[in-house]
Amino acid sequence: MTGLLIAFEGLDQSGKQTQAEGLRDHCASLGRGTRLLSFPEYTTAIGGEISRALHGEHEYAADTLQLLYVANRYEHRGLIESLLADGTVIICDRYLASSIAYGEAQGLDAAWLADIQRFLPRPDLTIVLDIAPETAVHRKSTNRDRYERDLALLSRVRESYRRQSGQKDWVRLDGGRPKAEVSADVIAAVSTLLARR
């Protein structure tokens, strides 16, 4: 069996973690080796710097912050490649498209954001869980980071995700529905890939 890389994307509170964990459990029930990764990965030095920036301890220009996000993924490039070579199903809570969506929403060039990530393994499938910014705020009313507090920014992020979701190997799902309905659609989207691998 060859590995698979599946990325969940969307606004915060869209259900990415819940659906990623559910898909991991589903794949494990089929006897597949699975690994759940979440980006940013805050335990590294770069990840810690991202966390400090998100909570107002450091101020970075938009391009610098996105370079930190991308570098945080590159820190895990070797691990991802090794897991894929071993036939593991890797499920990412955020991956390449997040930098494009959030960077583009802050006026950065989408082509540049894609280009600086070109040496990272490509997802076999990207699932965007689409919710309105107001839904995100309703689901998390306290302890929101700098992005989560900016409704205008989140609206632009959502539009970027919607634009990106027209690409091959993307699926856009309504993340505002009950979890079980979203989960059923996630499993349906992934089942064909699992059967082929």
C-alpha positions as CSV (number, residue, x, y, z in Angstrom):
1,M,0.0,0.0,0.0
2,T,1.1,3.5,-0.8
3,G,0.6,6.4,1.6
4,L,-2.0,9.1,1.3
5,L,-1.9,12.7,2.4
6,I,-5.3,14.3,3.1
7,A,-5.6,17.9,4.3
8,F,-8.5,19.5,6.0
9,E,-8.8,23.3,5.5
10,G,-11.2,26.0,6.5
11,L,-11.8,28.7,9.1
12,D,-11.1,28.1,12.7
13,Q,-14.1,26.3,14.3
14,S,-15.1,24.8,11.0
15,G,-14.7,21.3,12.4
16,K,-11.3,20.4,11.0
17,Q,-10.0,18.8,14.1
18,T,-13.2,16.8,14.8
19,Q,-13.4,15.5,11.2
20,A,-9.6,14.8,11.0
21,E,-9.8,12.7,14.1
22,G,-12.9,10.9,12.9
23,L,-11.2,10.1,9.6
24,R,-8.1,8.9,11.4
25,D,-10.3,6.5,13.4
26,H,-12.1,5.4,10.3
27,C,-8.9,4.6,8.5
28,A,-7.5,2.8,11.5
29,S,-10.7,0.7,11.6
30,L,-9.8,-0.4,8.1
31,G,-6.4,-1.6,9.2
32,R,-4.6,1.3,7.7
33,G,-1.6,3.0,9.5
34,T,-2.6,6.6,10.2
35,R,-1.0,9.7,11.5
36,L,-2.7,13.0,12.4
37,L,-0.7,16.2,12.0
38,S,-1.8,19.7,12.9
39,F,-0.3,22.9,11.6
40,P,1.0,25.1,12.9
41,E,2.9,22.6,15.1
42,Y,3.6,24.8,18.1
43,T,6.2,22.5,19.9
44,T,9.1,23.6,17.6
45,A,11.0,26.8,18.0
46,I,9.3,28.2,14.8
47,G,5.9,27.0,16.0
48,G,6.4,28.7,19.3
49,E,7.3,32.0,17.6
50,I,4.0,31.6,15.5
51,S,2.1,31.2,18.7
52,R,3.6,34.3,20.2
53,A,2.8,36.3,17.1
54,L,-0.8,35.1,17.0
55,H,-1.3,36.2,20.7
56,G,0.2,39.6,20.2
57,E,3.6,39.1,21.8
58,H,5.4,39.8,18.5
59,E,4.4,41.7,15.5
60,Y,5.3,40.5,12.0
61,A,4.5,41.7,8.5
62,A,2.1,39.4,6.7
63,D,4.8,38.0,4.4
64,T,7.2,37.2,7.3
65,L,4.4,35.5,9.3
66,Q,3.5,33.3,6.3
67,L,7.2,32.4,5.8
68,L,7.2,31.2,9.4
69,Y,4.1,29.1,8.8
70,V,5.7,27.6,5.7
71,A,9.0,26.9,7.5
72,N,7.0,25.1,10.2
73,R,5.7,22.7,7.5
74,Y,9.2,22.3,6.1
75,E,10.3,21.2,9.5
76,H,8.1,18.2,9.1
77,R,8.8,17.5,5.4
78,G,11.2,14.6,6.2
79,L,8.6,13.0,8.5
80,I,5.8,13.3,6.0
81,E,7.9,11.8,3.2
82,S,9.0,8.9,5.4
83,L,5.4,8.2,6.6
84,L,4.1,8.3,3.0
85,A,6.9,5.9,1.9
86,D,5.8,3.5,4.7
87,G,2.2,3.5,3.4
88,T,0.7,5.7,6.2
89,V,-2.4,7.7,5.7
90,I,-1.5,11.2,6.9
91,I,-4.3,13.5,7.9
92,C,-3.4,17.1,8.3
93,D,-5.4,19.7,10.2
94,R,-4.3,22.6,8.0
95,Y,-1.6,22.4,5.4
96,L,-0.5,24.2,2.2
97,A,-3.8,26.0,1.4
98,S,-3.9,27.8,4.7
99,S,-0.9,30.0,3.8
100,I,-2.5,30.8,0.5
101,A,-5.9,31.6,2.0
102,Y,-4.6,33.7,4.9
103,G,-1.8,35.3,3.0
104,E,-4.0,36.2,0.0
105,A,-6.5,37.7,2.4
106,Q,-3.8,40.0,3.7
107,G,-2.8,41.1,0.2
108,L,0.0,38.6,-0.6
109,D,0.5,37.0,-4.0
110,A,-1.2,33.6,-4.1
111,A,1.3,32.3,-6.8
112,W,4.2,33.2,-4.5
113,L,2.6,31.5,-1.5
114,A,2.2,28.4,-3.6
115,D,5.7,28.5,-5.1
116,I,7.5,28.7,-1.7
117,Q,5.7,25.5,-0.7
118,R,6.4,23.6,-4.0
119,F,8.9,21.2,-2.4
120,L,6.5,20.0,0.3
121,P,4.5,16.8,-0.4
122,R,1.3,17.5,-2.3
123,P,-2.0,16.4,-0.8
124,D,-3.9,13.6,-2.5
125,L,-7.1,15.3,-1.4
126,T,-7.9,18.6,0.2
127,I,-11.2,18.9,2.0
128,V,-12.3,22.4,2.8
129,L,-15.0,22.7,5.5
130,D,-16.9,25.9,4.5
131,I,-18.5,28.0,7.2
132,A,-19.4,31.7,7.5
133,P,-17.1,33.9,9.6
134,E,-20.1,34.6,11.9
135,T,-20.5,30.9,12.5
136,A,-16.8,30.7,13.5
137,V,-17.3,33.5,16.0
138,H,-20.5,31.9,17.4
139,R,-18.7,28.6,18.0
140,K,-15.8,30.3,19.8
141,S,-16.7,33.5,21.6
142,T,-13.6,33.8,23.9
143,N,-9.8,33.5,23.7
144,R,-9.8,34.2,20.0
145,D,-6.4,34.9,18.3
146,R,-5.7,37.9,16.1
147,Y,-7.2,36.2,13.0
148,E,-10.2,34.9,14.7
149,R,-11.2,38.4,15.8
150,D,-11.1,39.9,12.3
151,L,-14.4,39.2,10.5
152,A,-13.4,41.1,7.4
153,L,-10.2,39.1,7.1
154,L,-12.1,35.8,7.7
155,S,-14.5,36.7,4.9
156,R,-11.5,37.1,2.5
157,V,-10.0,33.9,3.8
158,R,-13.3,32.1,3.1
159,E,-13.4,33.5,-0.5
160,S,-9.8,32.3,-1.1
161,Y,-10.7,28.8,0.1
162,R,-13.8,28.8,-2.1
163,R,-11.6,29.9,-5.1
164,Q,-9.0,27.2,-4.4
165,S,-11.6,24.5,-4.0
166,G,-12.2,24.6,-7.7
167,Q,-8.9,22.8,-8.2
168,K,-8.5,19.1,-9.0
169,D,-8.4,16.8,-5.9
170,W,-10.4,19.3,-3.8
171,V,-13.8,18.8,-2.1
172,R,-15.8,21.6,-0.5
173,L,-18.3,20.6,2.2
174,D,-20.8,22.7,4.2
175,G,-19.2,22.7,7.6
176,G,-22.3,24.2,9.2
177,R,-24.2,21.0,9.2
178,P,-24.4,18.4,12.0
179,K,-21.1,16.6,12.5
180,A,-22.4,13.2,11.5
181,E,-23.5,14.5,8.1
182,V,-20.2,16.1,7.5
183,S,-18.4,13.0,8.6
184,A,-20.4,10.8,6.2
185,D,-19.4,13.1,3.3
186,V,-15.8,13.1,4.4
187,I,-15.7,9.3,4.4
188,A,-17.4,9.1,1.1
189,A,-14.9,11.5,-0.4
190,V,-11.9,9.5,0.9
191,S,-13.2,6.0,0.3
192,T,-12.3,5.9,-3.4
193,L,-8.8,7.0,-2.6
194,L,-8.4,4.4,0.1
195,A,-9.7,1.7,-2.2
196,R,-7.1,2.6,-4.9
197,R,-4.2,2.6,-2.4
